[in-house]
């Protein structure tokens, strides 16, 4: 079980639980619900059926899309929980609601033909202590909120509609005000007079909860991150359809944060931001450690639009480890897979596997491993401390890429190179540029076919222990080698080949290359196996086998 192991986190847990209980809607007059048309909670509906299956209509909910039903839905949940748990279902109809708060041992089912419609009135949303972009913050409660709950399910073939446009409009106005006042970054609270006093609600937001199932729903127009479990354990998310407007900032699909034992499968996601992003806290804060996200599986998903299909970061303060991604399609996203961090985030991202991923029609890059998410200083060697992030042990295989600006980008820090990265069985059918790596140790590319329109198929700079085995570039370019190496130590280029009209298979640039071995490569008579540029020479550098 994930436990809060620091006094500050323990205080946060207790405060969030207390605030959640205090903010649960009261029945009748005097509740926090905004004035207006509000469903009356039936006084005759407090008995829970013997089978513990509760209909929100029996508690006064009205499915006309205009009557605020928050108190009726909450009353049904509370009554079912008080009876020992069971199922609360939302019958066909459209139900206007503010946040509702789940309780343990309960299934909340939205039936086919039923829609929960998020209120566009900010007054219908209480604030609670929560998380926003990796930091503990006061936030608006989400449409479905769960705090310290266990054995809960959010299911059904119905729809959650967040009516996110009103929130995004307020966010845009608030961002303009923040910039005007010089408030840079995510940490300063929004200033008085902001159109958006607090960070936006999510659609489903769970804190420190266990044994959670989220299944079958269609969710669209989220105000921000759509499904956001935080500090949760044993979470199964399957069969969701998530559709948010293009270019809607922070409307990620599924973002587990500091969670363990998470399975995400059979989802279709099209968003205005990243589709699935694994996180674990914004940055290293002295005396306030974050917990990792670990043991996470993402499989059998389709991503149709958004920043990236599946990624990690950029909030990695607690670390992320033991992640398996498989059998996914990224079609029309900006990137396919995006693993990112930055100086100051700290901790370790490790043991990540991506297998059987198809990417097509991408706006930017197939796969990115970047430790420069916020810092463009790529040459200065910084001191290493607890805030220095570490990337290690990544494996990607059976990757098909058809259409991207760049195939693969690998960017480690000078003071913390990426350690242990392999790409195997990679077929790049079409990309403007190929595979590039910078500041990496133990990097291998094997069984790769790379069709690019400009530049080398593979180029590496500042790399140690490099293996390029059976790399093939069927398409030649004038005066461009297949492989370009600069300041590379201990490299093996084996069984690689170039198109017949290519000028060279390998180009060594500069005088920093050491211990380069060429073995069993296939080149035509007019193609040189190795050429030298910018002061490079063969003597003492190249060994041929």
N, C-alpha and C positions, 0 to 999 in steps of 0.2 A: 504494500500500500504506500502511496505517496504521503509523506507526513510533513507538516510544517515544523522544521527543526530549529528555528530561530525565534527569539522572543518577538522580534518585529513582525515576522510572518504569523506567529500565534496571535498577536494582537489584531492583525489584519483579518485572520480567519474569524475570530470572535466578533469583531466589529461588523464584518460582512454578514454573518449569520444573524446577528441582532438587528442590523438594519433591514435585512430582507424580511424578517418576521414583522418588524414594526411597519414596514411599508406594504404588506399584503393588504389588498383592498378590504375595507370594512363594508358590511352589508348595510344598505340604506343610507339615509341622509348623513352628512358629516364626513363621508369618506373623501379620499384625495381626488376622486374623479371630478373632471371639469364639469361646470354647469352645462345643461343642455339635455338632449333627449337621451335618457339612460334607462336600460332595461330594469324593471323591478324584479327583485329576487322573490320568487314565490315562497310565501310563508308555509305553504302546505307541502313543500318539496324537500324537507330535510331528511326524510327517510330514504335510505339507500336500499335498492332492491336486493333480494337475497343472493342473487348471482353477482352482486357488486359491479354491475354494468350500469353506468350513469349517463343519462342524456342531458346535455346542457339545456335543452328546451324545457326540461322539467324544473329548471332553476331560473326560468324567466328569460332566457336568451331569445332574441328576436333576429331572425336571419334576413333582414331587409337591407343590410348594407348601410343603414343610417343610424340605427339605434346603438348606442354604446353598450356593449355587452360584457365589459371587463368583470364587473362584480358578479354577474351570473355565472360566468365561466369559472371564476375563482371559487365561488361558493360550491359549485359542483366538485371541483378538485378537493377542496377542504373537507367536504362531507364524505367523499369516497375515501380519503386518507384517514379520516377519523374512524371509519368503519373497518379499518384494517387494510385498505388498499383495494385495487381492482382496476376497472377501466372506465375512463371518461371519454365519451365520443361526441364529436361535432357532427350533427346531422346536416344533410344538404341544405344549402343556403349561404348567404354572405353575411358574416358577423364582424361588425366594427369593434375593435378592441384595442386597449392599451396593453401593457405588460401583464402577463400571468405568471405565477410562481408555482413550479412543480413541487410535489412532495414524494417521498420514498414509496416504493412498492406500488407503483401506479403506471398504467399505460394511458397515454393521451393520444387518441386516434381521431384524425381528421378524415372523414369518409369522402369517397368520390362524390363530386358535386358540391362539396363544402369548401368555403374559403374563409380564412381568417384574414381580415383586412386591417392592417395597421392604421391606427388613428393618425391623422395629419396634424392634430392639435398637440403641441409639445407639453401642454399642461396635463395631458393624460399619462405622462411618463414620469414616474418618480425617479429620483436619483439614488444610487446605491454606491458603496465602495466597490470598485471593480478593477478591471484592467483595460488599458488602451495602448495599443502598439508597444507592448512589452513593459509598461510601467503601471504601478498601482495608482489609480486615479478615481476621482468621483466621476461616474458615468450615468447616462440614462439607462434605466433597466430595459431589457430587450423584450421583444414580443413573447418569447418563451424563455424564462429564466429559471435555472435550477441551482441551488446553493446547498452543498453538503447533503445531496440526496443520493439514494442507492436503489438499485433495481428499478430503473425508470425506462420507459419506452415512449418515443414520439414517433408515431406511425401513421399510415393511411395513404390513400390515393388522392387526397384532397390537396388544397393549395394554401400556401402562406404568401400573402401579398403585402410587402412592406411599405408601399407607397413612398419609395425612397426619394422621389424628386424634391419634395419639400425640404427634406433634410440636406440633400446635396446643395440646394440653393442657399440654405442658411450657412452651410459649411463654406461655400465659395465667398459669401459676403464676410464671414468671420476671418477667412484667410487674408482677404484684402485689408481688413482692419489690423490684423496682426503684423502684416508687412509694413503698414503705415506707421505702427508704433515700434517697429524694430524688434518684434518678438520672433526670433528665429528658432526653428526646431520644434520638437514635440513636447518639451517639458513645461514651459510656462503655461499656466492655466489661461483660458480665454479671458480677455479683459472685460470689465463691466461694459454693458451696452452691446455685447456681441449678439448677433442674430442667433448664434448657437452657443449658449452658455456652457454646455458640457459636451463631451464627446458623444457621437451618435450611437444609438442603440444598434445591436445586432438583431438578427432574426431568431437564432437559437444560441443562447449563451449559458454555459454550465461552469460552475466553480466547484472544485474539490469534490467531485461526484464519482461514483463507482458503478460499474455494471450498467452501462447506458447503451440503449439501442435507438438509432435514428434511421428510419426506413421509409422508402416509398414516396415521400412527399415531393410535390413540385413547389419550388420556392423562387419568387422573383421580386425584382425591384427592392432589394435590401438597402437600408440606409447606409450600411457599412459592411464589415465582414459578415458573411451570411451565417455560417456555423462556426462557433468559436468555443470549444471546450478548453478550460484552463485548469491545470493541476488535477486532471481527471485520470482515472485508471479503468482499464477494461471497457473501451469504447468501440462500438461497432456501428459504422455508418455505411448504409448500403442502399442502392437503388434510388438515390436522389436525382432530381432534375433541378438544376439551379441556373436561372437565366436572369442576368442583370444587364442594364443598358451598357453599350460600349462606352469606353472612356469615362466611366463613373468611378471616381477616385475612391480607393479603399474598399471596393465592393468585392473583396476576395470571396471565393467559394467556400472552402473548408480550411480553417487554420487551427490545428491543434497546437496548444502552447503549454510547454512543460507537462506533457501528458505521457503516459506509458501504456503499452499494450493496446494499440489503436489499429483497427482494421477499417480500411476505406475501400469499397468495391462497387463496381457496376453503376457508377454515377456518370451523368452527363452534365457538364458544366460549361457555361458560356458567360463570362463576366466582363466587367470593365476594368478589372485588375487581375491579380494572380488567381489561378483556379484552385490549387491546393498548395499551401505553404506551411511548413513545419517550423515552429518557433520555440524560444525558451527564454525570453526576457531581453530587454533592450540593450543594456550595457552593464559592465562591471561597476558595482556600487560598493564601496568599502563597508564591511559589516552586514551586507545584505545579499547573501548568495541566492542565486536562482536555481531551480531544479531543472534537470534535463528533460528533453523529449526523447523517448527511447522505445524500441521494439514496435516499430510502425510498419504496416504493410499497406501499399496502395496498388490496387490491381483492377484490371478490366474496366478502365474508365476511358471516356471520350471527352476531349477538351476542344471546344469549337472556337473560342475567342477568349482573349484575356492576355495578361502580361506573360505568364508562362503556364505550362501544363502542371508540372509538379516541381517544387523547389524547397529549399531550406534557407531560412534567414529572413531578412538580414539580422533579425533579433536572435542572437545565439549565446547570450550571456550564461545560460545554464548548460549549454552543450546540447548536441543532437547526436544520437548514435543508434546503430542497429536499425537501418531503414532498408526495406526491400520494395522496389517499384517494378511492376511487370505488366505486360500485355495492355499497354495504353496507346492511345492515338491522340496526337496534337495536330489539329488541322485549323490553321488560320490564327493561331496564337502569335504573340510577339516572339517568344522563345519556346523551346520545347521543355528542357530541364534547366533549372537555374539554381545553383548552389552558391550562396553569397554570404559574406560577412564583411567586417571592416575593423580597422584599428579601434580599440576601445571596447569592442564587444566581448572579447576574451573567450575563454573556454575552448572545447574541442568538438569538432564535427568529424565523426569517424564511422567507418563500417557502413558504407552506403552502396547499394547495388541497384542498377537499373538494367532490366533485361526485356527484350522484345518490345521496343518502343518505335512507333511509326510517327514521323513528323513530316508535314507537308504544308506548303504555302505559308511559311513563317515570315513574319515581317522583319525579323532580325537574325537571331542565332539559334542553331540547333541545341547545343549544350554549352552552358557557361559554368565555369568554376572560378569565382572571383572573390578576392579578399580586399577589393578596392571599392566597396559599394558607396562609400561617402568620401574617400580620400583619393585625390588624383595624383598624389606624390608617389610616383612609382620607382624612383631611383634612390632616395635617401634611406639609409639604414637607420632605423629607429631602435632605441633600446627595448629589450624584451622584459615584460613584466606580466602581472596577472591579467592585464587588459589586452595582451597580445593574443589574437585568435590562432587556432591550429586547425588545419584541414589535413586529414590523412585517411588512407584506405578507402578509395573509391574504385568501383568497377562498373563499367558500362559495356554491354555486349548485345549483339543482334539489334543494331540500330539502323533504321532506314530513314534517310533524310532526302526529301525531294522538294527543293525550293527554299532558299534562305540566303541572307546576305553573307553570313559566316557559318561555317560548319561547326567548329568547336573552338572555344576560347578558354585558356587556362591561365590564370593570373595569381601567382602567389606573392606574398610580401618578401622583400629582400631579407628581412630579419626572421621570417617564418615561411619558408617555401612550402608549397603543397607537397605532401609526402605520400607516395604510393598511389598511383593513378594508372588504371589500365583501360584501354579501349580495344575491344575485340569484336570481329565480325561487324564492321561498320561499312555501310554502303551509302555514299553520298552521291546521289543521282544528279543533283543540281544545286550548286551554291556559287555565289560570287567569289567568296574566298574560302580557303580550306581550314586546316587545323593549325592553330597557333598556341604556343605555350611559352610562359615566362615565369621564371623562379619556381622550378619544380624539381623534386628529387624522386627517383624511381618512377619514371614515366614510360609506359609501353603502349605502342600502337601495333596491333597485329591483325592480319587478314582484313585490310582496309582497301576499298576502292573509292577514290576521291576524284570526282569530276568538278573542276572549278573553272571560272572564267578569267580570274586574274590572280596573280601571285602564286607562290609555291603551294603544293598540296599540303605539305607539312613544314612548318617553320618553328624552330625552338631557339630560345635565347636564355642564357643563364640557367642551364639545366645540368643535373648530375645523375648519372646512371640512366641513360636513355636507351630504349630498345625500339627499333622500327623493323618489324618483320612482316614480309609479304604485304608491303604497301604498294599499291599500283595506281598510276595516274594515266588513264587511257587518253586524256586530252592534252595535247602539247600546246605550249605558248612560246612565242619568240623570246629568246634571251631570258627565260625564266626556268630555274631548276625545279625538279619535283620536290626536293628536300633542301631546306636552307638551315644551317646550323651556325650559331654565334655564341661563343663563350660556353661551349658544351664540353663537359668532362665525362669520359667513360661512356661512349656511345657505341652501340652495335647496330649497323644497318645491314640487314640480311634478307636475301631472297626478294628484294624489291625490284620494281621494273618501271620503265618510263615508256611513253609513246615513242615510236620510231623517229619522229622528227624533233623530239625534245633535245635541247642543247646539252643538258647534263642531268644526271640523276641526283647528285649531291653537290651542294655548294657550301664551302666553309668560308665564313666571313671573319675578318679580324684575326688577331694573333692570340686569342684566348682559348682556342679549342685544344683539347688534350685527349689522347687515348681514344681515337676514333677508329673503329674496326669496320671494314667493308668485307662482306662475305656472300658469295653465291648470288650476286646481283645479276640481273639480265638487262643488258643495254644493247642497242643496235650499233652498227659500225660508226654511224655519224653522231652518236650520243656518247659523251664522256661520262665515265662513272663518277668522277669527282673533279671539281674545278675550285679555284681559290680566288678570293676577292678581298680587298681592303686590308692587305698586309698578311693574309693567311698564306701558309706554305705547307707542303707535304712532309717535310723533314721533321722527324720526331713527333709527328702528329697522327699520321695515318698508318694503319696496319691492314694489309690485304690478305685475305684467306681464300 
